[in-house]
Amino acid sequence: MEELEQLTSLIESGQLPLEQLLAGYERGAELLKFCRDKLQAVEEQIKVLDAGVLKPWASE
């Protein structure tokens, strides 16, 4: 998440050349997907916990 925030700041600064801007955007998209996937996994685990059953979280 920290890397994504730093990357967003760099992109928004307008100081990057086009090639680096594109690479940063692609990396940001990868990081965003990673964060969303992790959040979804945690949300699923919470649903299980709310039902009174602890299910191990697979970190893939």
C-alpha positions in Angstrom: 0.0 0.0 0.0 2.9 2.3 0.9 4.5 1.8 -2.5 1.2 2.5 -4.3 0.8 5.7 -2.3 4.3 6.8 -3.2 3.8 5.9 -6.9 0.5 7.8 -7.0 2.3 10.9 -5.6 5.0 10.7 -8.3 2.5 10.3 -11.1 0.4 13.2 -9.8 3.4 15.4 -9.5 3.6 15.7 -13.3 7.4 15.5 -13.1 7.8 12.1 -14.8 8.7 11.6 -18.5 6.1 9.8 -20.5 7.9 6.4 -20.5 8.2 6.4 -16.7 4.7 7.6 -16.3 3.4 4.7 -18.3 5.6 2.2 -16.4 4.4 3.8 -13.1 0.8 3.5 -14.2 1.2 -0.2 -15.0 3.0 -0.9 -11.7 0.2 1.0 -9.9 -2.4 -1.2 -11.6 -0.6 -4.3 -10.4 -0.3 -3.0 -6.9 -4.0 -2.0 -6.8 -5.0 -5.5 -7.9 -2.7 -7.1 -5.3 -4.3 -4.9 -2.6 -7.8 -5.6 -3.7 -7.1 -9.3 -3.7 -5.7 -9.2 -0.2 -8.7 -7.1 1.0 -11.1 -9.6 -0.5 -9.3 -12.5 1.3 -9.5 -10.7 4.6 -13.2 -9.9 4.1 -13.9 -13.6 3.4 -12.0 -14.5 6.6 -14.0 -12.0 8.6 -17.2 -13.6 7.2 -16.1 -16.9 8.4 -15.1 -15.5 11.8 -18.5 -13.9 12.1 -20.1 -17.3 11.7 -18.0 -18.5 14.7 -15.6 -20.6 12.6 -11.9 -19.8 12.1 -10.7 -20.6 8.7 -7.0 -20.2 7.8 -6.1 -17.4 5.4 -4.1 -18.6 2.4 -1.6 -15.9 1.3 -1.3 -16.4 -2.4 
